[in-house]
Structures are given as C-alpha cells and as structure tokens.
Amino acid sequence: MTKTKQVKPVMIEWADACASSGWSYETVGHETAPVARCFTIGWPVHEDKDQVIIAATMSDGAHNQRMAIPKAWIKKRTVIRS
C-alpha cells in the first residue's frame, strides 16, 4: 500500500487515554480523566490485526509523519473521497 494513487485518505475517529494529576481525597471523591475523542486524517500505509499506521504526508510512494493507532481504540473509519 505504498503507491500514492492506490491509497485513499481516511479519517479515523479514535479514543485516547488521558491522565490527571494532583491530590485526590477519599472523602471528596476521585477526579476523573475522561477519554479523549481524537480524529486523525491521513493515508493508511500499514495495517495488521492490531494496528493501523496513518501517514500525514505522501509523495511518489514515500510517506512521512506516521502514527500507529491500535485497532481496539478505533471507533470509526471513513474513506475521504475527492
């Protein structure tokens, strides 16, 4: 899937982990860190049973700025049509 003409760009909606810090007292309750709702747009350059790797930039079969997103975190995947 490395030829630019063969790969259609996609938008992936996915959930990412979040953290919080600071003191939390049992008598008050625990602070929460909600899961972040994320959107990534790019070209899928690799996919296996565990992950999709998206590149932000494509040029003549080469790609740059890759991000690996675990498939378990993906909520929705939409092909972007030109």
N, C-alpha and C positions, 0 to 999 in steps of 0.2 A: 504493500500500500504506500509506496513512496513517490509514485508519479503524481505530479500536481493535478493533471487532468483527470486522473482516476479517483481522486479523493474529494468527496463533497464535504464542505464545512458543516459542523454541527454545533448546537448549543446544548450543553449539559447542565441540568439543574441537579445540585447535589448538596448533601448535608455535611458540614464540617464540625469537628469537635471545637468546643470553646472552654475556656478556663476562667475562673475568678480567683482573686486573691484577697487577702485581708482577714481580719479576725471575724469569727462567727461564733456566737454564744448559743449553747443549747437551750437556754431559757427564751431566746428571741426567735430561734428558728435558723435554718440554714439558708444562706444566699444561694441562688441558682445561677447557672451559666447556661442560657438557652443554646441549643444547637443553632449554628449559623446556616442560613439558607444562601447558597452560593450559585452563581451562574458563570460558566466558562464557555467561551466561543473559540473554536479553532478547528484544525484538521486532525482527525484521528490517524496517527501514524503507527500505532501498535495496539493490539487488543488480544487478551488471553482470558482465561476463565476468572482471573482475579482482578484485572485492571484494564482501564483504557488510558492510553497516553495520547494527549492532545498537544499539538504544536500550534503556537500563536502565529508563526510566520512560515510560509512555504515559498520556495523558489527553485524551479528547474529540478525537482526531485529531492532537493535538500530542505531541511527544516530546522527551526530554531525555537527557543523558549518553550520547552516541553514541560508538561505537568502530568504526573501519574495520578489518576483518580481511582480509588478502589471501587469495584463494581457494587459492593454492598452499600456504598454511600450514595450511589446514583439513584435519583428519584424519577428523572425524565430525560429523554434524549430526543432532540428534534433536528432533522436534516434541514439546513438552510438552503433554500432554493434561490437561484439567481434570476 
